[in-house]
Amino acid sequence: MDDEIRIPHPALIAAVERALDDTGVPPPVREVEARIMVDADVQGVPSHGVRMLPALLDALRRGTVKADPQVYLRREYGATCLFDGDRGPGRFVATRAMDHAIGRAGRFGVGMCVAQHASHWGRAHAYASQAAQAGFIGLCATNAIPVMVAWGSSAPLLGNNPLGIGVPHAPDPVVLDIAMSQAALGKIGTCRREGRKVPPGWGLDAEGRPTDDPAAILATRRLLPMGEHKGAGLALMIELLTGALAGGMLSQEIGEADSSGIDADASKFFLAIDVGAFGDPAHFARRVDDMLAYLRTAEPEADIKYPGERGWEARARNLAQGIPLHTEIIAQLQAAGVRLPMGA
């Protein structure tokens, strides 16, 4: 595409790390942030990739997000723990929290970690996949600022509170990553940037009417829940499993403190399940393969992909050809002081 430029994966990782280094983020933190942030672009999800770097840099400079968080466990109780992210970069905090869940699952068969004071984590896929690639079933969820209407409300009252579920599978895990809205705000932003309309069921305009104009939805932040009351109900329950259970801020309190969307005081939920605690992992793997094979062959004319499969295909392609970045995103990165490779 004429409005895209491809940048080699190592070069983009290095550019993100340099920008984070310039704001005082130490190596262990910036390496995780850069890897997960860039991987969203690698897998064809630019809404949650390096497009988010300028906002993180701004939050680091303002002190809303801490460059070198002193993360620690506040409470431990058998298979569960409460993790304090100290308002650190969310990808780093989330990775550490899922590590705690996985470690407990290895000992008890199941492990759960709830994290408080954790900023925007990018996308749920990364942490569900983290568990699945370690051989565990992984679940994760977060609360976020209100951007979604609920039960016929005219104003955004709920976060779209995304949920990720990852299941081990070779060569790549099965990973579902969904927001409770019809589409994430970042995805609507991608449509606006690429000049595409959206389905009218994705959000409302300033008059409260369904619209296919992504700019109108971005202006109001009135996303519609998926499945109407079902998506709103799930968003509420995730709110209770994150902000309420962690003793942290609820969605509306996060928004009142900082409406930027960096969500520095969000709470997150991580669950890891040891497949071996329930039976032979090899048998489980065969059952997963059987289910996916059934979906592919039941209607051969239908091109059915399992959750996450398109992303793994995009990853292989983009690692070989370079990561496509829209010229608007490149301009935003350069305006934020990010030094991209020559020619970008």
C-alpha positions in Angstrom: 0.0 0.0 0.0 1.2 3.5 -0.8 0.4 4.8 2.7 2.5 2.1 4.4 6.2 1.7 4.9 7.8 -1.6 6.0 10.4 -1.5 8.7 12.5 -4.6 9.7 11.5 -6.2 13.0 14.8 -5.7 14.8 15.0 -2.1 13.7 11.6 -1.3 15.0 12.3 -3.1 18.3 15.5 -1.0 18.7 13.7 2.3 17.9 11.0 1.6 20.6 13.7 0.6 23.1 15.7 3.8 22.4 12.7 6.0 22.9 11.9 4.2 26.2 15.6 4.5 27.3 15.4 8.2 26.7 12.6 8.5 29.2 14.5 6.5 31.9 13.0 3.1 31.4 15.6 0.4 32.5 16.5 -2.5 30.2 14.4 -5.2 31.9 11.2 -3.1 31.5 11.8 -1.6 28.1 12.8 -4.9 26.5 9.4 -6.4 27.5 7.5 -3.2 26.5 9.2 -3.1 23.1 8.8 -6.8 22.3 5.0 -6.9 23.1 4.2 -3.6 21.6 5.9 -4.4 18.3 4.5 -7.9 18.2 1.0 -6.5 17.9 2.1 -4.8 14.6 3.9 -8.0 13.5 0.6 -9.9 13.9 -1.3 -7.4 11.9 -3.0 -5.5 14.8 -1.7 -1.9 14.4 -4.4 -0.6 16.8 -2.4 -2.0 19.7 1.1 -1.7 18.4 3.7 1.1 18.2 0.8 3.5 17.6 0.5 3.4 21.4 4.1 4.5 22.1 3.6 8.3 22.0 0.9 8.1 24.7 3.2 5.9 26.9 6.1 8.3 26.4 3.9 11.3 27.3 2.7 9.5 30.5 6.3 8.6 31.4 7.4 12.2 31.1 4.4 13.4 33.1 5.0 10.8 35.8 1.6 9.3 35.3 3.4 6.0 34.6 6.6 5.1 36.4 9.6 4.3 34.3 11.2 2.0 36.9 8.3 0.5 39.0 9.0 -1.3 42.2 6.6 -4.2 41.7 5.9 -6.6 44.5 3.5 -9.1 45.9 1.1 -7.6 48.4 -0.6 -10.8 49.4 -0.1 -14.6 48.8 -2.6 -17.3 49.6 -1.9 -20.7 48.2 -2.6 -20.7 44.5 -3.5 -17.0 44.5 -1.7 -13.7 44.9 -2.2 -10.0 44.7 0.4 -8.1 42.7 1.2 -4.4 42.9 2.4 -3.0 39.6 3.4 0.4 41.1 1.8 2.2 38.1 4.5 0.8 35.9 4.3 0.2 32.1 1.5 -2.3 31.7 3.1 -4.8 29.4 5.9 -5.4 31.8 3.6 -5.5 34.8 1.2 -7.9 33.0 4.0 -10.2 32.0 5.3 -10.5 35.5 1.8 -11.1 36.9 1.1 -13.9 34.4 4.5 -15.4 35.4 3.2 -15.5 39.0 0.0 -17.2 37.8 1.9 -19.8 35.8 4.3 -20.5 38.6 1.4 -21.2 41.0 -0.3 -23.4 38.4 2.8 -25.5 38.1 2.6 -26.2 41.9 -1.1 -26.3 42.5 -2.7 -27.2 39.1 -4.2 -23.7 38.9 -2.7 -20.3 39.6 -4.4 -16.9 39.8 -2.8 -13.4 40.1 -4.7 -10.2 40.3 -2.6 -7.1 39.6 -3.4 -3.5 40.7 -1.8 -0.2 39.6 -1.0 -1.4 36.1 -1.2 0.9 33.1 -2.4 0.0 29.6 -1.2 -3.5 28.7 -1.6 -3.2 24.9 -3.7 -6.3 24.1 -4.8 -9.3 26.0 -3.4 -11.7 23.4 0.1 -11.3 24.7 -0.6 -12.7 28.1 -3.0 -15.4 27.2 -0.4 -16.5 24.6 2.3 -16.3 27.2 0.6 -19.0 29.3 -0.3 -21.1 26.3 3.2 -21.1 24.9 4.4 -22.3 28.4 2.0 -25.2 28.1 -0.8 -23.8 30.3 -4.3 -22.6 29.5 -4.3 -18.9 30.2 -7.0 -16.4 30.9 -6.6 -12.7 31.4 -8.8 -9.6 31.6 -8.5 -5.9 32.5 -10.7 -2.9 33.3 -10.3 0.3 31.5 -11.8 3.8 31.2 -15.5 4.0 30.2 -15.9 4.0 26.5 -19.0 1.8 26.1 -22.7 2.4 26.7 -24.7 0.1 28.8 -28.4 -1.0 28.9 -29.6 1.8 26.8 -27.5 4.5 28.4 -26.7 7.6 26.4 -23.2 8.1 27.9 -20.3 5.7 28.1 -20.5 4.0 31.5 -18.4 0.9 31.2 -14.9 0.0 30.0 -14.8 -2.4 27.1 -12.8 -4.6 29.5 -11.0 -7.0 27.1 -10.7 -10.7 27.8 -8.0 -13.1 26.5 -8.0 -16.9 26.5 -5.1 -19.0 25.3 -4.9 -22.7 24.8 -1.7 -24.7 24.0 -1.4 -25.9 20.4 1.4 -26.7 18.0 2.9 -24.9 16.2 1.0 -21.8 17.5 -1.5 -21.5 20.4 -5.2 -20.9 20.0 -5.8 -17.4 21.4 -9.0 -15.5 21.6 -8.7 -11.8 22.3 -11.9 -9.8 22.5 -13.2 -6.5 23.8 -16.7 -6.5 25.3 -17.6 -3.8 22.7 -18.4 -4.7 19.1 -14.9 -3.4 18.3 -12.1 -1.9 20.3 -11.6 1.9 20.1 -8.2 1.4 18.5 -9.7 -0.8 15.8 -12.1 2.0 15.0 -9.1 4.4 14.9 -7.5 2.1 12.3 -10.6 2.3 10.1 -10.5 6.1 10.4 -6.8 6.2 9.5 -7.3 3.9 6.5 -10.4 5.7 5.2 -12.9 2.9 5.8 -16.4 3.0 7.1 -17.4 0.8 10.1 -20.6 -1.3 10.6 -23.3 1.0 12.1 -23.6 -1.3 15.1 -20.1 -0.4 16.4 -20.9 2.9 18.0 -23.0 6.1 18.3 -22.6 9.6 17.1 -23.1 12.9 19.1 -26.9 12.6 18.6 -26.9 9.0 20.0 -27.5 7.4 16.6 -25.7 4.4 15.2 -23.1 5.6 12.7 -20.7 4.1 10.2 -18.4 7.1 10.5 -15.4 6.1 12.7 -14.4 9.7 13.3 -17.9 10.3 14.9 -17.5 7.3 17.2 -14.0 8.4 18.2 -15.3 11.8 19.1 -18.1 10.5 21.3 -16.4 7.3 22.7 -19.8 5.7 22.7 -19.0 2.2 21.7 -21.8 -0.4 21.6 -21.4 -3.6 23.5 -21.2 -6.9 21.6 -24.4 -8.8 21.9 -26.2 -5.9 23.5 -26.9 -6.8 27.1 -24.5 -9.7 26.9 -21.4 -7.6 26.2 -22.4 -5.1 28.8 -23.0 -7.8 31.4 -19.6 -9.4 30.7 -17.9 -6.0 31.0 -19.5 -5.5 34.4 -18.4 -8.9 35.6 -14.9 -8.3 34.4 -14.9 -5.0 36.3 -15.8 -7.0 39.5 -13.0 -9.6 38.8 -10.4 -6.8 38.3 -10.9 -3.5 40.0 -13.2 -4.7 42.8 -11.3 -7.9 43.6 -7.9 -6.1 43.5 -9.2 -3.3 45.8 -8.3 -0.9 43.1 -10.0 1.7 41.0 -13.2 1.0 39.0 -13.5 2.1 35.4 -15.2 5.4 36.1 -12.6 6.3 38.8 -9.8 5.5 36.4 -11.3 7.9 33.9 -11.9 10.6 36.4 -8.3 10.5 37.5 -6.9 10.5 33.9 -9.0 10.4 30.7 -6.0 9.9 28.4 -6.6 6.1 28.2 -3.2 5.2 29.6 -5.2 3.6 32.5 -2.3 3.9 35.0 -4.4 2.6 37.9 -6.2 -0.2 36.1 -6.4 -3.7 37.6 -5.9 -7.0 35.8 -6.8 -10.6 36.2 -4.6 -13.6 35.3 -5.4 -17.3 35.5 -3.2 -20.2 34.5 -4.4 -23.8 34.3 -2.0 -26.8 34.2 -3.4 -29.2 31.6 -1.5 -32.0 33.2 -3.5 -31.6 36.4 -6.6 -33.0 34.6 -5.0 -35.7 32.5 -2.4 -36.6 29.9 -1.3 -33.4 28.1 -0.7 -35.4 24.9 -4.3 -36.5 24.9 -5.5 -33.0 25.4 -3.3 -31.8 22.5 -4.9 -34.5 20.3 -8.4 -33.4 21.3 -7.5 -29.8 20.4 -6.2 -30.9 17.1 -9.4 -33.0 16.5 -11.6 -30.0 17.1 -9.7 -27.7 14.8 -9.5 -30.4 12.1 -13.3 -30.8 12.4 -13.9 -27.1 11.9 -11.6 -27.1 8.8 -13.2 -30.1 7.2 -16.9 -29.9 8.1 -17.4 -27.3 5.4 -14.4 -27.5 3.1 -15.6 -24.5 1.1 -15.6 -22.3 4.2 -12.2 -20.8 5.1 -12.5 -21.2 8.9 -9.6 -19.9 11.0 -9.2 -20.6 14.7 -8.8 -17.6 17.0 -5.4 -16.1 16.6 -4.5 -18.0 13.4 -4.5 -15.0 11.1 -2.2 -13.2 13.5 0.3 -16.1 13.4 0.1 -16.1 9.6 0.7 -12.3 9.5 3.6 -12.7 11.9 5.5 -15.1 9.6 4.9 -12.8 6.6 5.8 -9.6 8.4 9.0 -11.0 10.0 10.1 -11.9 6.5 9.0 -8.8 4.6 9.2 -6.1 7.3 6.5 -4.6 9.5 4.0 -2.4 7.7 3.4 1.0 9.4 0.9 3.5 8.2 2.5 6.9 7.3 0.3 8.6 9.8 1.6 6.4 12.6 5.2 7.1 11.5 4.5 10.8 11.6 3.1 10.5 15.1 6.1 8.5 16.3 8.5 11.0 14.8 6.6 13.9 16.4 7.0 12.1 19.7 10.8 12.0 19.2 11.0 8.4 18.2 14.1 7.9 16.0 13.0 5.5 13.3 15.4 3.8 10.8 16.4 5.9 7.8 13.8 5.8 5.0 10.9 5.3 7.4 
